[in-house]
């Protein structure tokens, strides 16, 4: 083995997982791809299955398991939150408005990071706040790139329409004026994970008096730039 760690069983388990990266494999396929003895390949695959790092498809072939997705999501979230602080602070300083980062959780969205405007009238969204997916520019962002069925369900009772979300996808940003809360306007843009899936929304929000009825004209570029910096952080490994 070229890249031996000195811990044989882990090296062999890594071989099995690496072999499954390219797609489903039968036991014979695993043996061929890894060079492991058949009993060893079987024993490791079954042990990894016990820990949900390997699973089986409908044909009984070995595939990568759900635990790997969970770990990848956790690693991505750590990187996202680690980078969010300075990015949101810069966005707040550039725009003069409160900045937030939202993630979707079921039928709600959660503020996972924020940088508040330091003085004057501001839209305060404490970290940990749970808000509706039916209104607001960040809800539009978190909804716009969903699969058709989930999109259709999410639009029921929403303050925005399918046409509005089509515009969001075309522009790459969303705005809302008094949609979530009277007197508050916001602008949001998508943060994308390594697979290009939208994993979060970056927003600035404040009173309509300052952001006007066209907040996107004022702040869309700054919000897009911030979202791009976070997306870049998620694409970097390690």
C-alpha positions, 0 to 999 in steps of 0.5 A: 500500500503506497499511502500506509498510515501504519494502522493496517485495518484503517488503511484497508477500510480507506481502500474500501471507501475509496473504491466505492467513491466511483459508484456501487460495487459487488463484493467481487468488484471491491476485491478487484478494486482494492486488491484485498482478499475476499474475506477481508474485503467482506469483513471490512465492508460489513463492519463499515455498514454497521457504522453506516459508512457503507450501505447497500443499494436495491441490488445488494451492492455496496455503496457509500453510506449516510454517515459520510454525508452527515460528517461532510455536512458537519465539516461544511457547517464548521467551515461555514460558521468559522468563515461567517464572522469576518465575512458578515462583519465586512458586509455590515461595514460595507452596507451599514446594515445588519447582516445575517446568515440563514440555513434551512431546517425543515419548514423553517430557516434559522439564523446561524450567524449575524453581525448587527448594525452598531447604532441607530434603527436596525433589524435585529435577528438574534443567532438561533432565531427561527423564522418562516420559509414563507416570507423574506428574501433569504427564504426566497433564496433557500427555496428558489433552487429546490427540487420542483416538488418541494418548491411547489409545496413550499410556495403554498401560503408563501408571500412570494410566487413561482414567477418571483423565484424564477427571477431570483434564479435568473438574477442570483439574488432576492429582495423583500420589502415588508414581506416578513415584517412591516417596515423592513427590507432585505437583500439575500444571495445564495451560499453554495456547497462543493456540489453547487447546492444552495446550503445557506443564504446571506442577507442584509436587512434594515428599515425601508427608509434606509434601504428604499423600495429597491434594496437590491439596487443598493446592496445586491452586489455586496451581498453577492460578494459576501456569499461568494466568499463563503461559497469559496470557503466551503469549496476549500478542503481542510 
